[in-house]
Amino acid sequence: MTAMRLIYASAIDLRTDEAYYWTWSKEGVLSFLDHPPVIAWFIRFGTAVFGDTNLGVRFAGIVAMLVTQLLLADIVRRVTHDVRAVALAVLMPEAALYYGLLMAKVSPDVALIPFAVAMIWALVRLTESNDARWWLAAGVFAGLALSSKFTAVMLLPAVAAFMLVPKWRSRWLTSPYPWLAALIAVVVFLPVLIWNYQHDWASFRFQLVRATAIHALSLRTVGDYIGLQFGLVGFILLPVVLSGVALTAWRGYRRGDAVAILLSTAVIVPFGYFFWKSLSLRVGDTWPMFMWPAGFAAAAVNIAMLPRNGFPAWMIQSTIAWAKVAIISGIVFVVAVFLYYVVAPWNLIGRADPIGGEAGYEQVVERAQAQLQKTGATWIATTDYRTYAMLRWFFKDRVPVIQINERGRFEGFRDPGMNAIRGHAGLYVGREPDNTSPVWRSTTAIREPLERVERSWRGVVMDTYALEKLTGWTPELSPPKDSPLYRPRTLAGEFGTMGNDRGFVIAASVR
């Protein structure tokens, strides 16, 4: 399965958000508007080994999957001492589409997942050894998890319940170790805090819009959320995991079992929060993915604990049988999806295909290169971060590429090459209808239409792009914060999902 993920990572075109994070890896800033910086560090590690290639960008995701599996195996081994339960914990992620295949696609969630699991692992080691120093390791991993993605904060209730619900609560309330762990987490998270302090807390305000946005009740977004969980975790595996989490929570809170409380609460709280948000907002496809590894561990532990807790034989046999069916059918499904994208020549989903929907940019790049040579333009302008990222990925900074609006995204980025821009003609490349954006009214640019380019995948047109020659204007890299060229869309009140705005193939098919 790891070899399959390596092939997938090498063969499939980069998606726009992956290219966007790759641009971050080329910058030397402490943090970024959209997310904390660890994903940029991951990509920098991979490209240092394999260069600026698809595999280089994605390699850290392959490693993250393996690390996550090893940690899950050790968690279950220490709790159950049952090799069959350990095997289940290792195989469950392989049977889930997101982990078995799509962790090869880098995102902040890919960085968050191994650190979140490592924090849980450190607390399991604490329970097993009764050595309070494991709190300190948990603090390091918690800080790295927060430095990967802010949603790591949703694990805090699980840690609090782990600390306060069992009978050992008085020991930890008076011990310095949990508080030192919290301090360590803050220190590790300090680069993000420093960057935000320097930039008017931009990341926190940006993400707060999502967390506090109020929209009308929508059953469709609820269906999207539930459908995505079935698609990305597994149509059979998801019920197996949820039932295991429920029984683990029942055992943990009833008996004061610290590990059971930790594992189950690490799933229940985020799952409930995202369900609540889905009542009025489309939950991104990757947002909940950090919680399911704890669910896999809980389900594997639960299967080992059922006979020890005196459950009837029929229930034990049924649970084991469903787990086996979930793993076998899930792995078959993951392999089938892999073959569809890597081997098959068809497009069965049309424009809704999440991989094909972001493929084919080389067609746009080819025409852009031709127009650069024909018009004498020396730089490229865009008006959306996806096009910016893909153009920068393909041109590899041989030509300066600038997103002229939403400049708040690029705080602290290096000079893209203003000497090649100032006083020279530019080439605008924009997805229709982005080329009619009102931001152009804030500029003095003279726009000359050149041509329209279709981007297609397996015979289906995914998008159309307008190419225009720009003269009479030099873009401003650092416009005033009240300028329409500065504000990111979410901060400007246009609430949207960043990066993962297309449902995955299974959820799209269900819809």
N, C-alpha and C positions, 0 to 999 in steps of 0.2 A: 504493500500500500504506500509506503514511503517512496519507493521507486516510481510508482504511478504519479504521486504528487510532484515529484521532480520533473517528470516528463510534462505534466500539465503546466507547471510553472514556467518551463522553457518554451512550450509550444504556443500558449494562448497569449494574444496581444494584451499588453497592459491596459487596465481600465483607467478611466480618467482620474479617479481619486488616487490610484496607485501612482500615476505619473505626478500628480499634485504633491503627494508626500515625498516622492523622489526629489522634486525641486527643493523641498525643505532640507533634504540631506545635503544639499550643496551650499547651504547657508550656515553661518556661524553664530546664530542667535540663540538665546537661552530658551525661548519657547515661541509659540505661534498663536495666532488668533483663534483658530478652529479647535486645536487640541494641544495638549502638552507634548514635549519633544521626543519621548522615547521611540516612537515609530520612526522618526528621522534617524536616530542612532541605530536602530535595527537595520534600516536600509543602507546606511553608511557602512555598517559591518559587512553586509552581503556584497555590496558593490566593491568593497576593498578586496574581496576574495575573487569575485567573478566579473568585475567590471560593470559598466553601465549596460547590462543586458537584462532581459526579462528574468532570468534565474537569479542574477545578482540582486535585483530589487526584491525578489520574493524569497530568497534563500532563508532569511531569518524566520519566516513563517513556517518553513519546513522544520527548522530546529525547534521552534516554539511548540509545535505539535508533539514532537518526540519528548521534549522536556515535560510537557503536560502529562503525557501518558506515563512516564517514569514516576512522576510525583503521585499521580493517582494510584499507580500500582503499589507504591510504598505506603500510602495512606491506608489502603484497604488491607495490605499485608499486616501492618501494625495493629489494626483494629480487629481483624478476623483470624489471622494466622491460617487462612484457607486459600490454597493455591487456585481453586476454581473461582473463588470470588475475585482474586487478583486478575485472572484471565478475563473475567467479565468486565472489570474496570478498564482494562487495556483495549478490549474489543469494542466496547460501546461507542467510544468516539470514532472508531473506524467505520461504524455502521451509521453514523450521523453525517448527512451530506456536508454540513458546514465544516466539521472537523476532519472528516475523512478525505475531503477534496479541497474545499474552499479556504481552508487555512493557508493554502498556498498563495492566496490573494492577500497581500499585506493591507492592513488597516490598523488604526489604533487599538482595536479589539484584539488583534493578534498579539500585540505587545502586552495588553492587559491580562490576557488569560493565563499565561504561565506564572506571572507574578501573583495574581490572585490565588491560584492554586498553591503556589509556594507559601504564601502567608497561611493558608489553611493547614498545609503540611507542617509548618513550624509549630502551630498550635496543637496539632495532633502529637507531635514529638514532645511538646510540653506536658500534655496529659499522660503520655506513656512514661516519661522519665521523671516527672515531677520536678524538673530542673527549670527554675524560673528564668534562667538566661535565654531560653527559647523565645521569651517575649521580645527580646532584643532583635533576634532574627526576623520575627514576625513584623516588627516595626520597620526594618529595612525593606522587606518585601511589600509592605503596605505603602511605603513612600514611593517605591518604584511603580506599583500599581496605579497610584494616583497620578504619577508623572507620565503614565501611559494614556489614561483616560479618566475624566472626572467621575464617570459612573461607578468607579471603584468605591465611592463613598457609600453606595448602597449595601456594601458588605459590613459597614459599621454596626448595624443592629445585630447581625449574627455574632460579631465579636463581643458586643456588649452582653448579649444573652449567654454566650459561652462563659463569660466572666462572672455574671451576676446571678444566673438562675441556679446552678448547682450549689451544693452546700459549702463549697470552698470560697464563696463570695467574700466573706470577711477577710480571708487571707489576702486576696488580691486587692481589695480596697485599701488595705494598709501596707501593701508591698510597694516598693518604688519601681519594680520592673515594668508593670503595665504602663505607668506614666512615663518612664524612660523610653519605652517603645513608641508611645505617642510622640514624644519629643524627637526621636530618631526619624519617624515618618515625616514630621514637619521639616526637619533638616534636609532630608533627601528631596523633599518637594520644594525646597527653597528656590531653585532656579525659576520655577514657574511663578512663585510669589514675587520674586524680584522683577521678572519681566512684566508682570501685571501691574506692579506698583509703578514701574516706569511708564506704563502705557494706559494709565487711568482705568486699571482693572478690566481691560477690554475683553479678555477671554471669559471671565466670570459673567460679565454683563451679556456677552454674546450667547453663552449657554443658558443664562437665566431666562432669556426670551422663550426658549423651548420649554423650560420647566414650568413657566408661569402662564404660557399662552392659553387663552380660553377660546374654545370653538364650540360650535353646536354639536349636540349628540349625534354620532354617526355609527350605525351598525356596520357599515362597510369597513371602517377602520378597525373595528373590533374583529371582523372577519379576516381582514388582512393580517392582524397580529396573530390570531390563533392559527390561520392557514400557514403563515411563515414558520411558526414553531413546528407544526407537523411536517412541513417540507424540509426544513433545515436540520431538525433533530431526528425525525422519522415517524412515519404514520403508525407504526407499531411501537417503536422505541419510546416515543414521547409518553404514551399512557403507562408503559412499564416504569419509566423513570418517575413520573408523577406519583404513581401508587407507591413506589419505593420511598420517595420523599415524604409522603403523607404518613406512612407507617414508621419511618425513622423519626419524624417529628413527634408522633404519638408516644413512641418509646422514650425519646429523649426528654420531653417535658414531663412525662409521667414519672420517670425514674431519676431525673436529674443527671442524665448521661450527657456529659459536656460535648463529646465529639458528635453525637447524634443531634444535639441542639445546634451546633455550629454548622454541620453539613446541611441540615434541613432548612434552617433559617436563611442560609446563604442563597437558597433558591426561592423560598416562599416570599420573602420581602421584595426582591426585585421583580419576581413574576407578578405579584399583586400590584406593584407600582406601575409597571408597564401596561398591565391590563386596564388599570384606571386611566392612564393617559390615552390608551387606545380608544376609549369611549368618545374622544373628540379629536384625536390626532393620529396620523399615520406613524406608527413606531418603525424606525429604520430596521432593515433586515438584520444588521449585525449588533444592534444595541443590546439585546438580551443574551448574547452568546457567552458572556463571561460567567453566567450563573450555572449553565448546564453541566460543566465538569464536576461541580460539587454534587449535582443531581446524579451523575453517573456513579460517583463514589457512594452516595447514599443508597442507590439502588443495589449496587453490588454488596455493600455491607448488609443491607436488609435481607437479601437472599440467604446470606450465611447465618443471619441471626434468627430467621423464622423457626428452624427446628430447635434452636437453643431456647427460644421463648415459648415453646410448647404449642405452636400453631398446628392446626390439623394437617394431616398428610396430604389431603386433596389440595389444600391451598398452597402448600409448599411445592408440590409437583406441578400445579398449574402455573405458579409464578416462574419456576425454572423453565418450563416449556415455552411460555410466552417470551422470556428473555432470549432463549435460543432462537426462536422464530424471528424476533426483532433483529438480532445480530446477523443472522444469515440473510434475511431479506434485505436488510439495510445495506450490507456490503455489496450484495448483487446490484442494488439500486445505485449506489455510489459508483461502481464500476461502469454501469450502463450510462450514467451521466458523463463520466470521463470519456467513454467511447463516442458519445454523441458529439462532444465538443472537439475532440482531438482527431477522430477518425472519420465520422460520418460527414457526408457532403450536404446534408439537408438543413433547411431552416423550418422547423415544424411550428414555431411560435410566432413568426413574423416580427414586426417591429417591437413587440413586447419582450423579445429575448434579451435577458440582462447582460449576457456576454457579447452577443452579436450587436446589441444596441450601442456598444462602445468600441466596436472594432471597425477596421477599414479606414483609419485616419491617414494611412499612407497615401490614399487617393487624394486627400485634401492637401497633404504636404507636397506631393508631386506637382500639383497645379500651382501651389504657392511658390515653390522653387522656380517654376517656369516664369511666373509673373515677376518675381524678383529680378530675374535676368532680363526680362523684356522691358520692364519699366525703369530699371536702375534703382529701385527702392533698396534701402540698406537696413531696414528694420521692420518688424511685424507688430501690429497692434491687435488686441482682441478686447472683447467686452464681457467675457465670462471665464471663470477660472478653469473650467474643464478644457476649453479650447486652448487657453494659455498653457496649461500643463502638457497637453499632448504635443503642441507645436514645439515647446521647449524640449520635450523628450526626444522628438525626432530630429530636431536641428542640433541638439547637444551644445547649445550656446554658440554655434558657429555664426548665428544671426541673432541679434538682440530681439527678444520677444517680451512685450509689455502688455499687461492688462491695464488699460487706461483708467478703468473705474475700480471701485472697491479697493482702493489703495491701502485701506486699513489692514488688509490681509498680509501686506508685505512690509510691515514695520521692521526696520533694521536690516532688510535684505541689501545685498551688495549692489553696486552700480552695474546695471546690465550692459553698459557700453554706450554712455551718452555721447561720446565723441562720434560714434557712427550714426547717431540719431539726429543730433542738433544740426539744423540746416539742410537735412536730406529728406528726400521723399520716403514715405513709409507705405506698407501694404497692410490693409485691414482685412482680417479673416474672421468672419462672424457667422454663427449659425442663425439661419432665419427662424424666427423674426427678430433675433437679438440685434441684427444690423439696423433696426429702426429704433433702437433704444433712445430715450430722451436725453441721455447723458451727453450726446453729441452737441446739444444746445449749449453746453457749458464750455465748448471749445471753439476755436477759430479755424478748425480743420476744413479744408476744401476736399470733398470726397468725389472721386471719379469712378463710377461703376466699371468693373472689368469683365467679370464672368460669374456664373453660378456653378458650383461643384456639388455633385451628389456623392454622399458617402454610403456605401452599400456593403452588405454582408450576405454571402451565399445567395445572391440574386435579389435581395430585398433592400430597397432604399431605406436607410435609417434616418438620414438627415440631409438637408441641403444647406450649403454655405455660400455666402456672398463674399466675393473678393473685390476690393476697392483700392484705388490709389489715393494716398493721403499726401497733401502738400499744405504749406502755409501754417504749420503748427508743430510745436515740440511738446510731447506729453510731460506732465509734471509728476515726478515720482513721489513727492511729499506735499500734496495739496492740503489746505487748511481742513481741520476736522469738521467744519460746518459745510464743506464743499460736497456737492453731489458726487464728485469723483473720489471722495475718501470713504464714505460710509459703506460697509458691507451690507448686503441686502437685509439680513436678519436684524441688524441694528437699526436699519432704516425703517423697520416695521413690516417688511415683506417676509413673513415667517415662512421658512422652508426647511427641508431636510438637506443637510450638507453631505454630498457625496453619494449616499446610498438612497437615491430617490427612485430607483426602479425595483419592483418586487422581483424575487428570484423566480426561476423557471417553474417550480412546482406551484408556488402560490399564484403565479400568473395563470397557470393552467387551471387551477381550481377556480379562480375568479372567472 
